[in-house]
Amino acid sequence: MPEVDIVQYILPARVAGAVYCLGPMPGSFFFGKASRFMLTGFIDGLIFAAVTAGVLAALWP
């Protein structure tokens, strides 16, 4: 198995984390949903970002 550079994990995790974690914020701010909605969306976003980064790093040529 070829050696994987750490940048292949960090960059996709940052991009996916920004998308997944910041997505629920408009629902909390503008639509009056509870702050719990934003917190659980942020935690889910961190998990989804880690999974996305792992999949992309595993499939990277």
C-alpha positions in Angstrom: 0.0 0.0 0.0 1.5 3.4 -0.9 2.3 5.9 1.7 -0.5 8.5 2.1 0.5 12.2 2.7 -1.3 13.8 5.6 -2.4 16.7 3.4 -4.7 14.3 1.6 -6.6 13.9 4.9 -6.5 17.5 6.2 -7.6 19.5 3.1 -10.7 17.4 2.4 -11.6 17.4 6.1 -11.4 21.2 6.2 -13.5 21.7 3.2 -16.1 19.1 4.1 -16.1 20.3 7.7 -16.8 23.8 6.6 -19.7 22.7 4.4 -21.2 20.2 6.8 -20.7 22.2 10.0 -21.8 25.6 8.7 -24.9 24.2 6.9 -27.3 24.1 9.9 -26.5 27.6 11.0 -29.0 29.4 8.8 -31.7 27.2 10.2 -30.8 28.2 13.7 -30.4 31.9 12.9 -33.0 32.8 10.4 -35.7 30.1 10.9 -35.8 30.2 14.7 -34.9 26.6 15.3 -33.4 25.7 18.7 -29.7 26.1 19.4 -29.7 22.3 20.0 -30.3 21.9 16.3 -27.2 23.9 15.5 -25.1 22.0 18.0 -26.1 18.5 16.8 -25.6 19.7 13.2 -22.1 20.8 14.1 -21.3 17.5 15.8 -22.7 15.5 12.8 -20.7 17.8 10.5 -17.5 16.8 12.3 -18.3 13.1 12.0 -19.3 13.5 8.3 -16.1 15.5 7.5 -13.9 12.8 9.1 -15.7 10.1 7.1 -15.4 12.1 3.9 -11.7 12.8 4.4 -11.1 9.1 5.1 -12.9 8.0 2.0 -11.2 10.5 -0.3 -7.8 9.7 1.1 -8.4 5.9 0.7 -9.5 6.3 -2.9 -6.8 8.8 -3.8 -4.5 7.3 -6.4 
